[in-house]
Amino acid sequence: ALVWQAFQHTYFAGVHPEEWVELMDGLNLPLALTAKYGVQDNADGHALEWLMKGGDLVALAFASVKHSRTKHWALAVGVEGNAVDKVQTPDTIILLDPSAGEPSFSPANARLRLPTIGPGSRRVPPSLLKPSGDGKRKPTHWLYEAAEWSAEEVRLLAAIRLQLKAAA
């Protein structure tokens, strides 16, 4: 009930990442939030890093590349990718999406995947997990995939890590 009271004014209009963090902080839940915004903060790299370490959930805000009017939130719960020798290369973020159908025999109901074929395809940019020294990072485009909709190219607006605060 407290979450609904805090967020009800955003139900039809949506909520921007900065406001989401403020509203969550205002609930005084036992959560520590770490927010990274867009390309300037390397939200993509931080989201992958947090998910690869395991145990943390990451709220992701993303927008359509085609037209920025479509903005959406989903909860990232893991990553997939390739492992060669001892090097892991993530290429997919596993999501629980509140607008997609219930996951059936699966831990997730949607995903963000780096394109591997066709126009605009690329592997995981080698710098995605590394900080950018010159601040000239290019936006990473992901394919949003869910059973209910056609794949859509999106970019991350924010990644917000949710960590349970240790009891004092």
N, C-alpha and C positions, 0 to 999 in steps of 0.2 A: 504494500500500500504506500510506503514511503517513496519508493521509486516512482510510482505512478504520479503521486502528488508533485514530485520535483520535475518530472518530464512531461506532464500532460499538455502543457502549452506548446510543446514541440511535435505533438502527434501528427498533425496535418502538414505542418510547414517543414518539419525536419529540424535537425540540430547540427550546428557547426562543431568541428572537433574541439575548439577551445572552450566553447560553452559546455560541451559534454563533460569535459574534465572538471570545469567549475561546478556543475551540477552534481557530479559523482562525489567530488571532494566535500560538498555541502551536506551529503548524507551521513558523514562520519562513520562510514563502514570500515571494517578492519582491512582496508585495501590500500596498498601503496601504488600510485599511478605514475608511470613514466611515459611522457608524450613526446613524439617526434613528428614533425610536420613537413610533408612534401619532400621535394628534391633537396631543398636547402639543408634539411636535417638528416637526409638519407633514411627516410622512413622505411623504404624497401629493405635496405640492408639491416637495419635494426630489427625489423619484424622477423626476418629470417634468422638472425643471430639469436633472438630471444626464444623463438620456437625450436631451434636446433639444440639449445641448451636443455630444453625440456622442462615441463612442469608449469610454465607460465602460459596464461591465456593472453591473447592480443586482440583488442578491438581494432578493426580496420575500417576506415572511411575511404571510399573510392568513388571515382567519377568516370563517366563515359568519355573516351577519347574523341568519339564522333561529335558529341555535343555535351558540354559540361552541365547541361540542365539535369541529367540523370545522375544523382548522387545516392550513395547507398552505404549501409553499415552491415558488417558481418563479424562474427567471432572466429578468429583463427585458432585452430586447435592442434595444428601440426604441419609438417612438411613432408614432401616426397622428392625423390631425385635419384641420382646415380651415385654409386660408390665404386671407385677404381682404386685398387690398392688400399691406402688408408685415407684417401681424399674423397670427401663427400661433396657433391655438387647439387644443391637443391634447385628444382625447377618448378615446383608446385607448392602452393600454400593451401592446406585443407581447411575448409570453412564449415561452420554452422551458420546458415543464413535464415533469419526469421521469416523471410518471405518465400522461401522454397518449401517444398513438401517435407514431411517427416522423413528422417533417414531410416531406411529399411535395411536391416542387416548390415549396417555401415555406421562408422563413427561420425560421418559428415554427410551433408546434402549439397555441397557446392565446392568449387575450388577456383583458385587463381593460378593459371599456368602460363609460363613463358612460352611464346609461340616457337615451334621448332621447324615448321615448314611454311612455304608461301611468302608473300610479300611482308616485309618487316620482321621476318624470323631472325632469331639469334639465340645463341646459347646464353646462359647466365653471364651477364657482363662480369669480367674478372674483378672489377672494382666494386661490385654490388655489396660485398661484405666488408670492404675496406673503406676507411674514411677518405674523403676527397680533400687533398691538401690545397688545391687551387680554387675550390668552391664552384667548379664548372661541371658538375655532374649532370648528365643527361637524364631526362625522365625515363623510367622503365615502364614499358607497356606490358600488361598482363592480359590474358584471355580469361574472362569470367565465364565459368561453365556451371550450369545447373540443369537438371533433367527437364525442368519446365520451360526453359527459354533457349533461344539460339545463343551461341557464344558471342560475347561482346568484348571489345577491346577497352580496357580501363587503365587508369593510373591511380596510384595511392595518393590520398590527400593527407592521411595521418595513420600512425600506428601507435596504439596506446597499450602499454603492458600493464596487466593487472596482477599484482602480487599480494598474497595474504601476508598481513603484518604479523610478526611474531608476537605472541602473547607476552606481556611484561610480567 
